[in-house]
Amino acid sequence: MTEGIGGAGARSNRRLVDRLRRIEGQVRGLERMLDDNRDCGEILIQIQAVRGALARVAVLVLERQARECMREGLDESEDAAQALIAQLLQKMGRYR
């Protein structure tokens, strides 16, 4: 299987890309809402929906990375496993 984000296969990456395309459509919808001078409250609701969808994608990517680190850590020495965990935690810190 083709490797992808965090060691995931092409099929799993396809799902993420599909999610991102839906988000892209939501953002285009937001642009239309602004062009149409839609109600501020409606626009803010849609912005929250986009933020939530992006957050879910980020969590999925982090979950993959965590699984990959754990899988690699099982095959490594204790020091190497700790380094992988530190790397994961650093990535998670950047996400916040």
MIKOL-483884 format. One record per residue: residue number from 1; residue in three letters; x, y, z of N, C-alpha, C in turn. Coordinates in steps of 0.02 Angstrom, whole numbers, plus 50000, padded with zeros to 5 digits. Layout:
<sites>
+-----+------+-------+-------+-------+-------+-------+-------+-------+-------+-------+
:  nr : rest :    nx :    ny :    nz :   cax :   cay :   caz :    cx :    cy :    cz :
+-----+------+-------+-------+-------+-------+-------+-------+-------+-------+-------+
: NUM :  Ala :     X :     Y :     Z :     X :     Y :     Z :     X :     Y :     Z :
...
+-----+------+-------+-------+-------+-------+-------+-------+-------+-------+-------+
</sites>
This chain:
<sites>
+-----+------+-------+-------+-------+-------+-------+-------+-------+-------+-------+
:  nr : rest :    nx :    ny :    nz :   cax :   cay :   caz :    cx :    cy :    cz :
+-----+------+-------+-------+-------+-------+-------+-------+-------+-------+-------+
:   1 :  Met : 50042 : 49941 : 50000 : 50000 : 50000 : 50000 : 50045 : 50062 : 50000 :
:   2 :  Thr : 50024 : 50114 : 49966 : 50062 : 50176 : 49963 : 50060 : 50211 : 50030 :
:   3 :  Glu : 50119 : 50234 : 50052 : 50123 : 50269 : 50116 : 50098 : 50341 : 50107 :
:   4 :  Gly : 50071 : 50368 : 50160 : 50046 : 50437 : 50158 : 50061 : 50472 : 50223 :
:   5 :  Ile : 50016 : 50514 : 50244 : 50023 : 50552 : 50305 : 50031 : 50504 : 50363 :
:   6 :  Gly : 50084 : 50512 : 50401 : 50094 : 50470 : 50460 : 50095 : 50396 : 50445 :
:   7 :  Gly : 50116 : 50377 : 50385 : 50119 : 50306 : 50368 : 50053 : 50277 : 50346 :
:   8 :  Ala : 50003 : 50318 : 50336 : 49937 : 50293 : 50316 : 49937 : 50276 : 50242 :
:   9 :  Gly : 49892 : 50232 : 50224 : 49887 : 50212 : 50154 : 49848 : 50261 : 50112 :
:  10 :  Ala : 49849 : 50248 : 50047 : 49816 : 50292 : 49999 : 49741 : 50297 : 50011 :
:  11 :  Arg : 49709 : 50241 : 50031 : 49637 : 50242 : 50043 : 49619 : 50289 : 50101 :
:  12 :  Ser : 49658 : 50285 : 50153 : 49646 : 50327 : 50211 : 49659 : 50401 : 50194 :
:  13 :  Asn : 49711 : 50413 : 50154 : 49725 : 50482 : 50133 : 49668 : 50508 : 50090 :
:  14 :  Arg : 49639 : 50466 : 50049 : 49584 : 50486 : 50006 : 49526 : 50514 : 50049 :
:  15 :  Arg : 49513 : 50481 : 50105 : 49459 : 50504 : 50149 : 49474 : 50574 : 50176 :
:  16 :  Leu : 49537 : 50585 : 50195 : 49556 : 50652 : 50219 : 49549 : 50704 : 50164 :
:  17 :  Val : 49571 : 50687 : 50105 : 49566 : 50734 : 50049 : 49492 : 50749 : 50035 :
:  18 :  Asp : 49450 : 50698 : 50038 : 49378 : 50710 : 50029 : 49351 : 50758 : 50081 :
:  19 :  Arg : 49372 : 50749 : 50143 : 49351 : 50795 : 50196 : 49374 : 50866 : 50181 :
:  20 :  Leu : 49436 : 50873 : 50160 : 49463 : 50939 : 50144 : 49426 : 50971 : 50086 :
:  21 :  Arg : 49405 : 50932 : 50038 : 49367 : 50959 : 49982 : 49299 : 50984 : 50004 :
:  22 :  Arg : 49268 : 50947 : 50051 : 49204 : 50971 : 50078 : 49214 : 51037 : 50115 :
:  23 :  Ile : 49268 : 51041 : 50152 : 49284 : 51104 : 50187 : 49295 : 51160 : 50137 :
:  24 :  Glu : 49330 : 51145 : 50084 : 49341 : 51194 : 50031 : 49274 : 51220 : 50004 :
:  25 :  Gly : 49227 : 51175 : 49995 : 49160 : 51195 : 49972 : 49125 : 51240 : 50023 :
:  26 :  Gln : 49135 : 51224 : 50087 : 49105 : 51265 : 50139 : 49135 : 51336 : 50138 :
:  27 :  Val : 49200 : 51340 : 50126 : 49233 : 51405 : 50124 : 49207 : 51445 : 50064 :
:  28 :  Arg : 49199 : 51412 : 50007 : 49170 : 51446 : 49949 : 49099 : 51471 : 49964 :
:  29 :  Gly : 49062 : 51431 : 50001 : 48995 : 51452 : 50022 : 48998 : 51514 : 50066 :
:  30 :  Leu : 49048 : 51517 : 50109 : 49057 : 51576 : 50152 : 49070 : 51638 : 50109 :
:  31 :  Glu : 49111 : 51629 : 50059 : 49126 : 51685 : 50014 : 49062 : 51710 : 49981 :
:  32 :  Arg : 49020 : 51664 : 49957 : 48956 : 51683 : 49927 : 48911 : 51719 : 49977 :
:  33 :  Met : 48911 : 51694 : 50039 : 48870 : 51726 : 50091 : 48892 : 51798 : 50101 :
:  34 :  Leu : 48957 : 51809 : 50101 : 48982 : 51878 : 50109 : 48963 : 51921 : 50049 :
:  35 :  Asp : 48971 : 51892 : 49990 : 48952 : 51930 : 49929 : 48879 : 51947 : 49929 :
:  36 :  Asp : 48837 : 51904 : 49958 : 48764 : 51915 : 49959 : 48742 : 51955 : 50020 :
:  37 :  Asn : 48790 : 51978 : 50060 : 48775 : 52017 : 50120 : 48728 : 51981 : 50167 :
:  38 :  Arg : 48741 : 51916 : 50177 : 48699 : 51876 : 50222 : 48709 : 51898 : 50294 :
:  39 :  Asp : 48664 : 51878 : 50336 : 48663 : 51895 : 50407 : 48729 : 51873 : 50440 :
:  40 :  Cys : 48755 : 51916 : 50482 : 48817 : 51904 : 50518 : 48814 : 51839 : 50558 :
:  41 :  Gly : 48758 : 51827 : 50591 : 48751 : 51767 : 50632 : 48756 : 51703 : 50590 :
:  42 :  Glu : 48725 : 51704 : 50531 : 48729 : 51646 : 50487 : 48801 : 51633 : 50464 :
:  43 :  Ile : 48836 : 51687 : 50449 : 48906 : 51682 : 50427 : 48949 : 51653 : 50483 :
:  44 :  Leu : 48939 : 51678 : 50543 : 48978 : 51654 : 50600 : 48965 : 51580 : 50614 :
:  45 :  Ile : 48903 : 51559 : 50606 : 48887 : 51488 : 50615 : 48926 : 51445 : 50565 :
:  46 :  Gln : 48928 : 51468 : 50503 : 48964 : 51431 : 50452 : 49040 : 51432 : 50464 :
:  47 :  Ile : 49065 : 51487 : 50489 : 49137 : 51490 : 50506 : 49152 : 51439 : 50561 :
:  48 :  Gln : 49109 : 51434 : 50610 : 49119 : 51384 : 50663 : 49116 : 51313 : 50635 :
:  49 :  Ala : 49073 : 51302 : 50587 : 49069 : 51236 : 50556 : 49134 : 51218 : 50520 :
:  50 :  Val : 49162 : 51267 : 50485 : 49226 : 51256 : 50450 : 49281 : 51243 : 50500 :
:  51 :  Arg : 49283 : 51283 : 50552 : 49335 : 51273 : 50604 : 49330 : 51204 : 50635 :
:  52 :  Gly : 49269 : 51183 : 50649 : 49258 : 51116 : 50678 : 49281 : 51061 : 50631 :
:  53 :  Ala : 49265 : 51069 : 50567 : 49284 : 51019 : 50517 : 49360 : 51015 : 50511 :
:  54 :  Leu : 49393 : 51072 : 50511 : 49467 : 51073 : 50508 : 49497 : 51042 : 50570 :
:  55 :  Ala : 49467 : 51056 : 50627 : 49492 : 51027 : 50690 : 49487 : 50951 : 50688 :
:  56 :  Arg : 49432 : 50925 : 50660 : 49425 : 50852 : 50655 : 49478 : 50822 : 50609 :
:  57 :  Val : 49494 : 50856 : 50554 : 49547 : 50832 : 50510 : 49614 : 50832 : 50548 :
:  58 :  Ala : 49627 : 50884 : 50585 : 49690 : 50888 : 50622 : 49694 : 50831 : 50673 :
:  59 :  Val : 49639 : 50816 : 50707 : 49639 : 50762 : 50756 : 49653 : 50695 : 50721 :
:  60 :  Leu : 49623 : 50685 : 50663 : 49636 : 50622 : 50626 : 49709 : 50615 : 50607 :
:  61 :  Val : 49740 : 50670 : 50586 : 49811 : 50669 : 50568 : 49853 : 50655 : 50631 :
:  62 :  Leu : 49836 : 50686 : 50687 : 49873 : 50674 : 50749 : 49864 : 50602 : 50773 :
:  63 :  Glu : 49804 : 50575 : 50766 : 49793 : 50506 : 50785 : 49837 : 50459 : 50744 :
:  64 :  Arg : 49841 : 50472 : 50680 : 49884 : 50431 : 50637 : 49956 : 50435 : 50661 :
:  65 :  Gln : 49978 : 50496 : 50675 : 50048 : 50504 : 50698 : 50059 : 50467 : 50763 :
:  66 :  Ala : 50011 : 50470 : 50808 : 50018 : 50435 : 50872 : 50024 : 50360 : 50861 :
:  67 :  Arg : 49981 : 50334 : 50818 : 49984 : 50261 : 50804 : 50050 : 50241 : 50773 :
:  68 :  Glu : 50074 : 50283 : 50727 : 50138 : 50268 : 50694 : 50195 : 50270 : 50745 :
:  69 :  Cys : 50194 : 50320 : 50788 : 50246 : 50325 : 50840 : 50245 : 50264 : 50886 :
:  70 :  Met : 50184 : 50243 : 50904 : 50179 : 50185 : 50948 : 50204 : 50122 : 50912 :
:  71 :  Arg : 50185 : 50115 : 50850 : 50207 : 50057 : 50811 : 50283 : 50056 : 50804 :
:  72 :  Glu : 50312 : 50113 : 50788 : 50384 : 50117 : 50782 : 50417 : 50107 : 50850 :
:  73 :  Gly : 50386 : 50135 : 50902 : 50415 : 50130 : 50969 : 50420 : 50059 : 50994 :
:  74 :  Leu : 50372 : 50017 : 50973 : 50374 : 49947 : 50994 : 50433 : 49910 : 50963 :
:  75 :  Asp : 50457 : 49934 : 50907 : 50513 : 49903 : 50873 : 50580 : 49934 : 50891 :
:  76 :  Glu : 50579 : 49985 : 50933 : 50640 : 50022 : 50949 : 50660 : 50011 : 51022 :
:  77 :  Ser : 50719 : 50037 : 51038 : 50742 : 50036 : 51107 : 50701 : 50085 : 51148 :
:  78 :  Glu : 50707 : 50082 : 51213 : 50671 : 50128 : 51257 : 50687 : 50201 : 51241 :
:  79 :  Asp : 50751 : 50217 : 51230 : 50771 : 50286 : 51214 : 50740 : 50309 : 51148 :
:  80 :  Ala : 50741 : 50266 : 51098 : 50712 : 50284 : 51033 : 50637 : 50293 : 51040 :
:  81 :  Ala : 50604 : 50251 : 51079 : 50532 : 50256 : 51089 : 50516 : 50322 : 51124 :
:  82 :  Gln : 50555 : 50341 : 51173 : 50544 : 50404 : 51208 : 50554 : 50464 : 51160 :
:  83 :  Ala : 50602 : 50458 : 51115 : 50613 : 50511 : 51066 : 50553 : 50518 : 51020 :
:  84 :  Leu : 50524 : 50462 : 51000 : 50465 : 50464 : 50957 : 50406 : 50496 : 50994 :
:  85 :  Ile : 50398 : 50480 : 51057 : 50344 : 50509 : 51097 : 50355 : 50585 : 51104 :
:  86 :  Ala : 50417 : 50605 : 51116 : 50432 : 50677 : 51121 : 50416 : 50713 : 51056 :
:  87 :  Gln : 50432 : 50681 : 51000 : 50418 : 50709 : 50934 : 50342 : 50718 : 50925 :
:  88 :  Leu : 50304 : 50669 : 50944 : 50232 : 50673 : 50939 : 50204 : 50729 : 50982 :
:  89 :  Leu : 50227 : 50733 : 51043 : 50204 : 50785 : 51089 : 50221 : 50854 : 51062 :
:  90 :  Gln : 50278 : 50861 : 51031 : 50297 : 50925 : 51002 : 50248 : 50944 : 50946 :
:  91 :  Lys : 50230 : 50896 : 50904 : 50182 : 50909 : 50850 : 50114 : 50927 : 50879 :
:  92 :  Met : 50094 : 50894 : 50931 : 50030 : 50909 : 50962 : 50031 : 50979 : 50992 :
:  93 :  Gly : 50087 : 50999 : 51020 : 50093 : 51066 : 51048 : 50087 : 51119 : 50995 :
:  94 :  Arg : 50114 : 51107 : 50937 : 50109 : 51155 : 50881 : 50037 : 51162 : 50857 :
:  95 :  Tyr : 49999 : 51108 : 50863 : 49930 : 51109 : 50839 : 49886 : 51154 : 50882 :
:  96 :  Arg : 49898 : 51153 : 50947 : 49856 : 51193 : 50993 : 49862 : 51264 : 50974 :
+-----+------+-------+-------+-------+-------+-------+-------+-------+-------+-------+
</sites>
